[in-house]
Amino acid sequence: LYIYGSLDNSGDTEFCSTKYFTYSTTDLVKWQNHGVIFDSMDPSFGLKSKLTLGAPDCLFIDDKYYLYYCSYGNRMGVAVSESPAGPFKHIGAVEPADGDSIDPAIFQDEDGSAYYFWGQFNLRGGKLAKDKKTILPETIQYSLLNEHEHGFHEGASIRKLNGIYYMVYTDISRGKATCLAYATAEHPLGPYKKQGIIIDNIGCDSQCWNNHGSIELYQNQLYVFYHRSSQGSMYNRRLCIEKIYLDKDNKIKEVPMSSNGVSPCISTDEKIPVSRLSKMKVKTPFDHLEPMSLQPSVSDEQEVLVYTKENDWIQFDNVDFGKGKYLIDIEVATIKPMKVEIWIGGNEKIGEIEVEAGNSWSKYNWFSKKIQPISGVNNVWLLFKSKDYSVGRLGNIKSIYFR
């Protein structure tokens, strides 16, 4: 299975970049990075626009792989490769979508017909000509989904399951574009009826804003591929995967965003990076302090939790304590004394660690404490508390370990 998506630059103040990468997997756990497959800055890929590349889609058709892309200025084009891992060579613009809007989606039906979809706030779609870059004008539908009726924001993706066409898209009906919703139809070009929400990434980050993704049946299991915000920025997003299921009526039940994703649980046999959190206390409009967020570590590629404050909390889902754990270790860098409380589902506090003040926000030390013995699978919250009347920013958290 291959993943195609845009690439955000850490610390940037705009979405995406000029490069596409692809990753492949045979088990959804271990992934191979195939490197840059398309770059608008590099003339060797055939596109000299130097424009930022947004959400792409890819289709294997007529023994070749076609990568459909969008870029700033509502530009839309297509590149082709003999391999799913690229490199892809630009072969032209997609007309008449080029210059009209963003976020291409491509789909081939069982009869060989290919369909192209695009749009923000209003979804367009039409049948693709044999040249793979022209949408037949007489087939174009201009309002397959819209914002006021379906909550459609952007990022369409289409699949066919059990003879039904599922259009997955970014939904803004809950106030932010943090949901992936789906609508169904009996034909690729509609009409579509909204059915519900698949997943909502709200609460993953103080600056969470949007969600893009798709669904895919892989090795007899249906999954939703989506993203969540990170690093206290709407411009930094990470890929996530969850299992989903069709019921007897071919409906998809909404699933929660989790810490474990495709894995059954989070093992406590090794340390748990704080980046595995699923939710955090988000900044309120009345909070003038820097919001808690995940940020790149200065010493390695791991993300760390920074700007924790009094009564901030983070959540880890489905943590497997096995037959029993009795101690917790926590890796913290701070210049202030603080406490970390450990809570599990049922509003039960199972322990508390006192963290001594150090002399650096980037020098990490381990602190240990006994906890109430715990076994089985539980959701876990870390609640941060000040100590000795310290105020403002507390410690940076890197990882936890149960023993």
C-alpha positions as CSV (number, residue, x, y, z in Angstrom):
1,L,0.0,0.0,0.0
2,Y,1.3,3.4,-1.0
3,I,0.5,6.8,0.7
4,Y,0.5,10.0,-1.3
5,G,0.2,13.4,0.5
6,S,1.5,16.9,0.7
7,L,4.5,17.7,2.9
8,D,4.4,20.4,5.6
9,N,7.6,22.1,6.7
10,S,8.1,22.2,10.4
11,G,7.8,25.8,11.7
12,D,6.4,27.1,8.4
13,T,3.6,29.7,8.2
14,E,1.9,28.2,5.2
15,F,0.5,24.8,4.3
16,C,2.5,22.2,2.3
17,S,5.8,22.6,0.4
18,T,7.2,22.1,-3.1
19,K,7.9,18.4,-2.6
20,Y,5.9,15.2,-2.6
21,F,7.1,12.0,-0.9
22,T,5.5,8.6,-0.9
23,Y,5.7,5.8,1.7
24,S,4.8,2.2,1.3
25,T,3.9,-0.6,3.8
26,T,2.8,-4.2,3.9
27,D,1.5,-4.1,7.5
28,L,0.6,-0.4,8.2
29,V,3.1,-0.4,11.0
30,K,6.5,-0.3,9.3
31,W,6.9,2.1,6.5
32,Q,9.4,2.7,3.7
33,N,10.2,6.2,2.6
34,H,10.7,6.3,-1.1
35,G,12.0,9.9,-1.1
36,V,11.0,12.8,-3.3
37,I,8.7,11.6,-6.1
38,F,7.8,15.1,-7.5
39,D,9.2,18.6,-6.9
40,S,8.0,21.8,-8.5
41,M,11.5,23.4,-7.9
42,D,13.4,20.7,-9.7
43,P,13.2,20.9,-13.6
44,S,14.0,17.2,-13.9
45,F,10.4,16.4,-12.9
46,G,9.1,18.5,-15.8
47,L,7.3,21.2,-13.7
48,K,9.1,24.5,-13.4
49,S,6.4,26.4,-11.5
50,K,8.2,26.5,-8.2
51,L,4.8,26.7,-6.6
52,T,3.8,24.9,-3.3
53,L,2.1,21.6,-4.0
54,G,-1.1,20.8,-2.2
55,A,-3.1,17.6,-1.6
56,P,-2.6,15.1,-4.4
57,D,-4.2,11.8,-5.5
58,C,-2.8,8.9,-7.5
59,L,-4.3,6.3,-9.9
60,F,-3.0,3.2,-11.6
61,I,-4.5,3.1,-15.0
62,D,-3.4,1.7,-18.4
63,D,-0.3,0.2,-16.8
64,K,1.0,3.5,-15.5
65,Y,0.7,5.6,-12.4
66,Y,-0.8,9.0,-12.7
67,L,-0.2,11.6,-10.0
68,Y,-2.7,14.4,-9.9
69,Y,-1.6,17.5,-8.0
70,C,-2.7,21.0,-7.2
71,S,-0.6,24.0,-6.4
72,Y,-0.9,27.6,-5.3
73,G,-3.0,29.7,-7.7
74,N,-5.5,26.9,-8.1
75,R,-3.2,25.2,-10.6
76,M,-3.9,21.6,-11.4
77,G,-1.8,19.1,-13.3
78,V,-0.8,15.5,-13.8
79,A,2.5,13.6,-13.8
80,V,3.1,10.0,-14.8
81,S,5.5,7.2,-13.7
82,E,6.1,3.6,-14.5
83,S,6.4,2.9,-10.7
84,P,4.2,3.8,-7.7
85,A,7.3,5.1,-6.0
86,G,8.1,7.5,-8.9
87,P,9.8,9.6,-10.0
88,F,6.8,11.3,-11.7
89,K,7.1,13.4,-14.9
90,H,4.8,16.3,-15.5
91,I,2.7,15.8,-18.7
92,G,0.3,18.8,-18.5
93,A,-2.5,20.7,-16.9
94,V,-5.9,19.2,-16.1
95,E,-8.5,21.2,-18.1
96,P,-10.9,22.9,-17.3
97,A,-10.0,22.4,-13.6
98,D,-6.7,24.1,-13.9
99,G,-7.0,27.6,-12.4
100,D,-10.5,26.9,-11.0
101,S,-9.9,25.4,-7.5
102,I,-7.9,22.9,-5.4
103,D,-7.7,19.3,-4.2
104,P,-8.0,16.7,-7.0
105,A,-9.5,13.3,-6.5
106,I,-9.3,10.6,-9.2
107,F,-11.3,7.4,-9.5
108,Q,-11.7,4.5,-12.0
109,D,-14.9,2.5,-12.1
110,E,-15.2,-1.2,-13.1
111,D,-16.1,-0.3,-16.7
112,G,-12.8,1.5,-17.1
113,S,-14.2,5.0,-17.0
114,A,-12.1,7.5,-15.0
115,Y,-13.6,10.4,-13.1
116,Y,-12.0,13.6,-11.8
117,F,-13.2,15.7,-8.8
118,W,-12.0,19.0,-7.4
119,G,-13.1,22.0,-5.5
120,Q,-13.3,24.0,-2.2
121,F,-16.7,24.8,-0.7
122,N,-18.3,23.4,-3.8
123,L,-17.4,20.1,-5.3
124,R,-17.1,19.6,-9.1
125,G,-16.7,16.4,-11.0
126,G,-16.6,14.9,-14.4
127,K,-15.5,12.1,-16.6
128,L,-11.9,12.1,-17.7
129,A,-10.9,11.8,-21.3
130,K,-8.5,9.1,-22.6
131,D,-5.6,11.6,-22.5
132,K,-5.8,11.5,-18.7
133,K,-5.8,15.3,-18.5
134,T,-9.0,16.6,-20.0
135,I,-12.4,16.5,-18.2
136,L,-15.2,16.1,-20.8
137,P,-17.1,19.3,-20.5
138,E,-20.5,17.7,-21.2
139,T,-20.1,15.4,-18.1
140,I,-19.2,18.1,-15.5
141,Q,-21.4,18.5,-12.5
142,Y,-20.8,21.7,-10.6
143,S,-22.4,21.1,-7.2
144,L,-22.0,17.5,-6.1
145,L,-21.4,18.7,-2.6
146,N,-21.5,22.2,-1.1
147,E,-20.8,23.9,2.2
148,H,-24.3,25.0,3.4
149,E,-26.0,21.6,2.6
150,H,-23.2,19.0,3.2
151,G,-20.6,20.9,5.3
152,F,-18.2,20.4,2.4
153,H,-15.0,22.3,2.8
154,E,-12.4,20.7,0.6
155,G,-10.3,17.5,0.2
156,A,-12.7,15.1,-1.6
157,S,-11.7,11.4,-2.1
158,I,-13.9,8.7,-3.6
159,R,-14.1,4.9,-3.2
160,K,-16.6,2.2,-4.2
161,L,-17.7,-0.3,-1.6
162,N,-20.4,-2.9,-2.1
163,G,-21.6,-1.2,-5.2
164,I,-22.0,2.2,-3.5
165,Y,-19.9,5.3,-4.2
166,Y,-18.4,6.9,-1.0
167,M,-17.3,10.5,-1.2
168,V,-15.1,11.3,1.8
169,Y,-14.4,15.0,2.4
170,T,-13.3,17.7,4.9
171,D,-16.4,18.8,6.8
172,I,-16.8,22.1,8.5
173,S,-20.3,21.6,10.0
174,R,-19.0,21.4,13.6
175,G,-17.5,24.9,13.4
176,K,-13.9,23.9,12.3
177,A,-12.8,21.8,9.3
178,T,-11.6,19.1,11.7
179,C,-14.0,16.4,10.5
180,L,-13.9,13.8,7.7
181,A,-17.5,13.2,6.6
182,Y,-18.9,11.0,3.8
183,A,-21.7,11.1,1.4
184,T,-22.9,8.2,-0.8
185,A,-24.4,7.9,-4.3
186,E,-25.4,5.3,-6.9
187,H,-23.2,6.9,-9.6
188,P,-19.8,8.6,-9.4
189,L,-21.3,11.9,-10.5
190,G,-24.1,11.7,-7.9
191,P,-26.5,12.8,-6.7
192,Y,-24.8,12.5,-3.2
193,K,-26.5,12.2,0.1
194,K,-24.5,13.1,3.3
195,Q,-24.4,10.1,5.7
196,G,-22.3,11.3,8.6
197,I,-18.9,11.9,10.2
198,I,-16.1,9.3,10.1
199,I,-13.6,11.0,12.4
200,D,-13.0,14.3,14.1
201,N,-9.5,15.4,15.1
202,I,-10.6,18.3,17.4
203,G,-8.6,18.6,20.6
204,C,-5.4,17.1,19.2
205,D,-3.7,20.5,19.3
206,S,-4.4,24.1,20.5
207,Q,-4.3,25.3,16.9
208,C,-6.1,22.4,15.2
209,W,-7.9,23.5,12.1
210,N,-8.4,21.0,9.3
211,N,-8.5,17.3,8.3
212,H,-7.9,15.6,5.0
213,G,-8.0,11.9,4.2
214,S,-9.5,8.9,2.5
215,I,-10.7,5.4,3.2
216,E,-9.2,2.2,1.9
217,L,-9.9,-1.5,2.1
218,Y,-6.6,-3.2,2.7
219,Q,-6.1,-6.9,3.5
220,N,-9.9,-7.3,4.2
221,Q,-10.0,-4.4,6.7
222,L,-11.4,-0.9,6.1
223,Y,-9.3,2.0,7.3
224,V,-9.6,5.8,7.4
225,F,-6.4,7.7,6.7
226,Y,-6.5,11.2,8.1
227,H,-4.3,13.9,9.6
228,R,-4.1,15.9,12.8
229,S,-2.5,19.2,13.7
230,S,0.7,19.3,15.7
231,Q,3.4,21.7,16.9
232,G,0.9,24.4,18.0
233,S,0.3,25.3,14.4
234,M,-2.4,24.8,11.8
235,Y,0.4,24.6,9.3
236,N,1.9,21.4,10.7
237,R,0.0,18.1,10.3
238,R,0.8,14.4,10.8
239,L,-0.7,11.3,9.2
240,C,-2.9,9.0,11.3
241,I,-4.8,5.8,10.6
242,E,-7.8,4.2,12.4
243,K,-9.9,1.0,11.7
244,I,-13.4,1.7,10.6
245,Y,-16.3,-0.6,9.8
246,L,-19.4,-0.9,7.6
247,D,-22.6,-1.9,9.3
248,K,-25.3,-4.0,7.7
249,D,-26.8,-0.9,6.1
250,N,-23.4,0.0,4.6
251,K,-23.0,3.0,7.0
252,I,-19.7,4.0,8.6
253,K,-19.9,4.6,12.3
254,E,-17.9,7.6,13.6
255,V,-14.6,6.4,15.3
256,P,-12.6,8.4,17.9
257,M,-9.0,9.6,17.2
258,S,-6.7,7.4,19.2
259,S,-3.2,7.1,20.5
260,N,-2.7,3.6,19.1
261,G,-4.2,3.9,15.6
262,V,-3.9,0.5,13.8
263,S,-2.2,-1.2,16.7
264,P,-4.5,-2.9,19.2
265,C,-3.0,-0.9,22.1
266,I,0.0,1.0,23.4
267,S,2.5,-1.4,25.0
268,T,4.1,-0.5,28.3
269,D,7.0,-2.8,27.6
270,E,9.0,0.2,26.3
271,K,8.9,3.9,26.9
272,I,6.0,5.8,25.4
273,P,6.9,9.0,23.5
274,V,4.7,11.9,24.5
275,S,3.9,12.4,20.8
276,R,1.6,9.4,21.1
277,L,-1.0,11.5,23.0
278,S,-4.4,11.7,21.4
279,K,-5.8,14.8,23.0
280,M,-4.7,17.7,25.2
281,K,-6.2,20.6,27.1
282,V,-6.5,23.4,24.5
283,K,-6.1,27.1,24.9
284,T,-9.2,29.1,25.8
285,P,-9.9,32.6,24.4
286,F,-9.2,34.1,27.8
287,D,-5.8,32.4,28.2
288,H,-3.0,34.8,27.4
289,L,-0.2,32.3,28.0
290,E,1.6,30.3,25.3
291,P,-0.5,27.2,24.6
292,M,0.9,23.7,25.4
293,S,2.0,22.0,22.2
294,L,4.2,19.3,20.7
295,Q,7.4,20.7,19.2
296,P,10.5,19.1,17.6
297,S,13.2,18.1,20.1
298,V,16.5,20.1,19.8
299,S,18.5,16.8,20.2
300,D,16.7,14.3,18.1
301,E,13.7,13.8,15.7
302,Q,11.3,13.1,18.6
303,E,8.6,15.6,19.4
304,V,8.4,16.9,23.0
305,L,5.5,18.5,24.9
306,V,6.4,22.1,25.8
307,Y,4.7,25.0,27.7
308,T,2.8,22.9,30.1
309,K,1.0,24.9,32.8
310,E,-1.0,24.4,35.9
311,N,-4.0,22.1,35.3
312,D,-3.0,21.2,31.7
313,W,-3.5,17.6,30.8
314,I,-2.8,15.1,28.0
315,Q,-4.5,11.8,27.1
316,F,-3.2,8.4,26.0
317,D,-5.7,5.8,24.8
318,N,-5.7,2.0,25.2
319,V,-2.5,1.7,27.3
320,D,-1.8,-2.0,28.0
321,F,-0.4,-2.6,31.5
322,G,-0.4,-6.3,31.0
323,K,-0.6,-8.3,34.3
324,G,0.5,-5.3,36.3
325,K,2.7,-2.2,36.6
326,Y,3.8,-0.6,39.8
327,L,6.1,2.3,38.9
328,I,6.1,5.2,36.5
329,D,9.1,7.0,35.1
330,I,8.8,10.4,33.4
331,E,11.4,12.2,31.3
332,V,11.2,16.0,32.0
333,A,13.2,19.1,31.4
334,T,12.4,22.1,33.6
335,I,13.8,25.0,35.6
336,K,10.8,25.0,38.0
337,P,9.6,22.4,40.5
338,M,6.3,20.7,39.4
339,K,4.1,17.7,39.9
340,V,2.6,15.2,37.5
341,E,-0.5,13.3,38.5
342,I,-1.5,10.0,36.8
343,W,-5.2,9.3,36.2
344,I,-7.0,6.5,34.5
345,G,-10.6,5.9,33.3
346,G,-13.3,6.2,35.9
347,N,-11.7,9.4,37.3
348,E,-9.2,7.4,39.4
349,K,-5.9,8.9,40.4
350,I,-3.2,6.2,40.6
351,G,-0.1,8.2,41.4
352,E,1.8,11.4,41.5
353,I,5.5,12.3,40.7
354,E,7.3,15.3,42.1
355,V,9.7,16.8,39.6
356,E,12.7,18.7,40.9
357,A,13.8,22.0,39.2
358,G,16.8,21.7,36.8
359,N,18.7,24.4,35.0
360,S,17.6,24.0,31.4
361,W,14.4,23.6,29.4
362,S,16.3,21.2,27.1
363,K,18.2,19.0,29.6
364,Y,16.0,16.0,30.3
365,N,16.1,13.9,33.5
366,W,14.1,10.8,34.6
367,F,11.9,10.9,37.7
368,S,10.3,7.8,39.2
369,K,7.6,7.0,41.6
370,K,5.4,4.1,42.8
371,I,1.9,4.1,41.5
372,Q,-1.2,2.1,42.5
373,P,-0.8,-1.3,40.9
374,I,-2.6,-1.4,37.6
375,S,-3.3,-4.0,35.0
376,G,-5.2,-4.5,31.7
377,V,-5.9,-1.8,29.1
378,N,-6.8,1.7,30.3
379,N,-6.9,5.2,29.1
380,V,-4.4,7.4,30.9
381,W,-4.2,11.1,31.6
382,L,-1.2,13.1,32.9
383,L,-2.3,16.2,34.8
384,F,0.4,18.9,35.4
385,K,0.5,20.8,38.7
386,S,2.8,23.5,39.9
387,K,4.8,23.1,43.1
388,D,6.1,25.6,45.7
389,Y,4.0,28.4,44.2
390,S,5.7,28.3,40.8
391,V,3.6,30.0,38.1
392,G,3.5,30.2,34.3
393,R,5.4,27.7,32.2
394,L,6.2,24.3,33.8
395,G,8.2,21.4,32.4
396,N,8.8,19.9,29.0
397,I,7.8,16.3,28.7
398,K,9.5,13.8,26.4
399,S,8.3,10.3,27.3
400,I,6.9,8.1,30.0
401,Y,7.6,4.5,31.0
402,F,5.6,2.1,33.2
403,R,7.3,-0.7,35.1
